[in-house]
Amino acid sequence: MSGSPINIKNKKAKFEYELLEKFTAGMQLLGTEIKSIRDNKASIAEAYCAFQQGELFVKNLYIAPYEPAGGQGHEERRDKKLLLNKQELSKLRKKMKDQGMTIVPTLLFISDSGYAKLSIALAKGKKLYDKRESLKQKDIKRDIDRHE
């Protein structure tokens, strides 16, 4: 593998949510999907995770069609099964029962062993005043860095 490492981030996640607990999960992908991810042609900005029949799936994760495959490619926003162990799945399922909790993808990357991995976080939605506070802290940090 040549070029820069693949790190596709969800920049809005930290702003929109308070990230409580992080997990790293593998994904069940098709051959053309992994090739598009290795070409850095994916987006997790609008993606979210949900349980279906006891399994955790990532939904609305965009993976661009792999051009050399022609018409034999994959659906761009297909639901992908996340690969976590039973303890992690049961822990997430229990925490999801709390009001306002959700699971958001934060980072899509290729592991050292060559597999596509998705960092997900158990998150609680921020209120408007929390978002304003985040922006204020960011401005203060920027001012301090500028004057140093």
N, C-alpha and C positions, 0 to 999 in steps of 0.2 A: 504494500500500500504506500503510495507516494502522496505528496501534497500535505496540506494542513489537516490536523485532526478534525473529525466531524463533531461539532458541538452546537446543536440547534437548540436555542434557549427560548423559553416562554417569558419574555421580559415583563409582561403585564401581571404575571402570577404574584410576584412579591408586592406589587402595588394594590392589586384587587383583593388579595387574601392575606391572612395571617397564617404563615406556614408553621404547623405544629410538629409534625413528625415526617421524616423522609424515608423512602424505600427505593430500592433499585430492582426493576423487573425486566425480565427478558420478554420478547414479543414473538408471536408466531407470524412469520412473514412469508410472502411468496418470493421467488427468485428475482423477479423484476422489481419488487419493492426494495429489497436490500441493495440492489444495484443503484436505484435512484437515491437512496439515503447516502450511499457512499459517494455519489456525485453531488451531495449537499443540496438535493432538491426535495426538501420536505419542510413542513411548517407545523408547529404544535401550538400556535397562538390561539386557535379556537377549539382545541381538543379538550376533552374531559373524560373522566372514567366513570363507569357504572357497572353494577352487578347484573348479570343475566344467568339464571339457573345455577347460582352458586359460584360462577366464574366471574373474574374481573376482566372487563373489556375496555379498551381505549376507543372512544368514538370521535369522529370528525377530525382525525389526524390526517393532514393532507400529505400525500406522497405523489409527486408528479409522475406522469407516465414515463416509462423508460423508452426513449426514442428508438434505439436499435431493435427493440422487440416488435416493432410494427404494431399491428392490431392485436397481437397476442398478449398484451400486457395485463394490468390489474385495474380494479376500480380505484379511483383516486382517494375516496374517503371511506373505504371499507372498514368495518369494525375489526379490530385486531385483539386477539386474546393475550392477556398479560400473564406471564409465567412467574408465579410467586408460590412459596410453600404454604401448606395448610395453616400453620400458625399465623403467618402474616395475613392470609386471607381472612381468617376468623377474627383477628384483631381489628382489621379494617372494617369488617362487616359490623362488629359491635360498636365501633366509634361512629360509624355512619348513622346509627340510630339517633345520635344526639342531634338536636335542632341546629340547623345552619352549617353542618359539616359537609364537606365535599372532598373529592380526590382530584387534584389537578396535576397534569404533567408539567414538570419544570425544565427538564433537559433530555434531549435525545442524543445519544452518543454511540460510538463504536468502541466496544471493549478491547482490551489488549489481545484477547483470543479471537477477535474478528466478528463477534456477535453484536447486533444492534440491541442496545439497552435503553430503557426509559426510566429516568428518575421521576418518581411521583411523590407528592406530598399530601398528607392529610391536612386540610386547610379549613379555616373558618372565614367567611366573608367579612370584609372590613366595612364599617359604617362610613358615611361621608366625612365625618369629623376626623376619623382615623386616617383617611386618605389625605386630608388637608394637613394633618400633623406630619405624615410621611413626606409630603412635598416641602413643608417648612424645614424639617431636619435636613433634607437633601440640599436646599438652598443655603442653609447655615454651613454645612460641610463644604460646599463649593466655595463660599466666601472665605472660609478659614484657609482652604487649600490655595486660594488665589493670593492671599496676603502673606503666605509663608515663603 
